[in-house]
Amino acid sequence: MKILAAGDIHGDSKLAKALASRAKKERVDLVVLCGDLTISDETSKGLISPFVKNKQKVLLIPGNHDTLATADFLADFYGVKNIHGYSVRYEDIGLFGCSGVNIGPEQLTEGEIFNLLKKGHDKIKYLKKKIMITHTHPTDTKAAKLAFVPGSTGTRKAVDKFKPDILLCSHAHEAEGIEEKIGKTKVIHVGRRGKIIEI
């Protein structure tokens, strides 16, 4: 499977179009959008439609700039999936997610973050490969040291407990592109420009 993962689009429809073109050129199987699609829940036009026009499968989660209602609306309107607290299976790969946001309009407690990730993980834990998707990065990482925004202890606890093969996250713009390890989990801070991941 080939994935294009990106986050922090922040209402930039030109960026969404460029990412959709890249996904088409690279022939990706799945696009994963790691939150902060909008700016303070506004400017949602043209953010998902470029991917849908290219007939690309899309998974998304909200970020600290997006309410759950906006994420649900975008998913329902465009026929894509919001996996905040849920999971999906593609062949032998399970993907599960949660915004993981500990700031903003839809702030969660660290316990809620962990429980939502557990809820999603429980449905796909039998699969060989697992990918966790959050907006907020985990604590105690290189990215967390660079970040101007706090990491999530709930996300970190989920990584330690569930040991996904990959964690895709965004949120800390200054950590864009950093790849690091937590145990056997590869943590990829995908950022606005996005990353191609092959599994």
C-alpha positions in Angstrom: 0.0 0.0 0.0 1.2 3.5 -0.8 -0.1 6.4 1.3 0.1 10.1 1.0 -0.2 11.7 4.4 -0.4 15.4 5.2 -1.7 17.7 7.8 -2.2 21.4 8.7 -3.7 22.4 5.4 -5.4 25.3 7.2 -7.9 26.2 4.6 -5.4 26.4 1.7 -7.3 25.0 -1.3 -4.3 25.5 -3.6 -2.3 23.2 -1.3 -5.1 20.6 -1.2 -5.1 20.7 -5.1 -1.3 20.3 -5.2 -1.4 17.3 -2.7 -4.2 15.7 -4.8 -2.1 16.1 -8.0 0.9 14.5 -6.2 -1.3 11.6 -5.0 -2.4 11.0 -8.5 1.1 11.3 -10.0 2.5 8.9 -7.3 -0.5 6.5 -7.8 -1.2 6.3 -4.1 -3.8 3.9 -2.7 -4.9 6.1 0.2 -4.7 9.8 1.3 -4.6 10.4 5.0 -5.3 14.0 6.3 -4.0 14.4 9.9 -6.2 17.3 11.0 -6.2 21.1 11.0 -7.9 21.1 7.6 -9.5 24.5 8.4 -8.5 27.7 10.1 -10.6 28.0 13.3 -13.3 25.9 11.6 -13.7 28.2 8.6 -12.5 28.1 5.0 -13.5 24.5 4.2 -14.2 25.0 0.5 -11.9 23.0 -1.9 -10.1 21.0 0.7 -11.5 17.5 0.0 -13.0 17.9 -3.5 -9.6 17.7 -5.3 -9.0 14.3 -3.9 -12.6 13.1 -4.6 -12.3 14.4 -8.2 -9.3 12.2 -8.6 -11.2 9.2 -7.2 -8.8 8.9 -4.3 -9.7 7.2 -1.0 -9.4 9.6 1.9 -9.3 9.2 5.6 -9.3 12.3 7.8 -9.3 13.3 11.5 -10.0 16.8 13.0 -7.3 18.9 14.5 -7.3 21.7 17.0 -8.7 24.1 14.4 -11.5 21.8 13.4 -14.6 20.9 15.3 -15.9 17.3 15.2 -19.0 18.6 13.4 -16.9 20.1 10.6 -14.9 16.9 10.2 -18.1 14.9 10.1 -19.7 17.3 7.6 -16.7 17.1 5.3 -16.6 13.3 5.5 -20.3 12.9 4.9 -20.5 15.5 2.1 -17.6 14.1 0.1 -18.1 10.5 0.9 -14.8 10.0 2.7 -14.1 8.7 6.2 -13.5 10.5 9.5 -11.8 7.9 11.7 -11.8 10.0 15.0 -12.4 7.2 17.5 -12.8 4.6 14.7 -10.8 2.3 12.4 -10.7 0.9 8.9 -9.2 -2.1 7.3 -7.5 -2.3 3.9 -6.5 -5.8 3.1 -4.2 -6.8 6.1 -3.5 -3.2 7.2 -5.6 -1.6 10.0 -5.7 2.2 10.4 -7.1 3.8 13.6 -7.2 7.3 14.8 -8.2 10.2 17.0 -7.6 13.9 16.8 -5.5 13.7 20.0 -6.0 17.4 20.5 -5.3 18.7 24.0 -5.9 22.4 23.0 -8.6 24.2 20.9 -12.4 24.1 20.5 -12.7 20.3 20.7 -10.1 19.8 23.5 -10.0 16.3 24.9 -8.5 15.0 28.2 -5.5 12.8 27.9 -7.7 9.9 29.2 -10.3 10.5 26.4 -7.5 10.6 23.8 -6.2 7.2 24.9 -9.7 5.7 25.2 -10.7 6.8 21.7 -7.5 5.3 20.3 -8.1 2.1 22.2 -11.7 2.0 20.8 -10.3 2.2 17.3 -7.4 -0.2 17.9 -9.6 -2.9 19.5 -11.4 -3.4 16.1 -8.2 -4.0 14.1 -5.8 -5.4 16.7 -5.8 -8.8 15.1 -4.2 -7.5 11.8 -0.5 -7.8 11.1 0.1 -4.2 10.2 -1.3 -1.2 12.2 -1.2 2.5 11.5 -2.2 5.0 14.1 -3.3 8.5 13.0 -3.4 11.5 15.3 -3.2 15.3 14.9 -1.2 15.9 18.0 2.3 14.4 18.4 3.2 12.2 21.4 5.2 13.6 24.3 8.9 12.7 25.0 10.0 12.8 21.4 12.4 14.9 19.3 9.4 16.7 17.8 8.0 17.5 21.2 11.3 19.2 22.1 11.1 21.4 19.0 7.3 22.1 19.3 5.7 25.3 20.4 2.5 23.4 21.1 2.2 20.6 23.8 2.4 16.9 22.9 -0.1 14.4 24.1 0.5 12.0 26.9 -2.6 10.0 25.8 -1.1 9.6 22.4 2.2 8.5 23.9 0.5 6.0 26.1 -1.4 4.5 23.1 1.9 4.1 21.2 3.5 2.4 24.2 0.5 0.1 24.7 -0.6 -0.7 21.2 2.8 -0.6 19.4 1.5 0.4 16.0 3.9 -0.1 13.1 3.5 3.6 12.2 2.2 6.7 13.8 1.2 9.6 11.4 0.8 13.0 13.0 1.2 16.7 12.3 0.3 19.7 14.6 3.9 20.9 15.3 4.7 22.8 12.1 8.3 23.2 13.2 8.7 19.4 13.3 7.5 18.8 9.8 9.4 16.0 8.1 10.9 14.5 11.3 10.9 10.7 11.4 11.8 9.0 14.7 11.1 5.8 16.7 9.3 5.0 19.8 10.2 1.4 20.4 9.4 -0.3 17.2 6.9 2.4 16.1 8.0 4.7 13.4 6.6 8.2 14.1 6.3 10.4 11.0 5.5 14.1 11.4 3.9 14.5 8.0 3.3 18.3 7.9 1.8 20.4 5.1 3.9 19.2 2.3 3.0 15.6 3.0 4.9 12.4 3.0 4.7 9.3 0.9 4.7 6.1 2.9 4.9 2.6 1.4 3.9 -0.4 3.4 
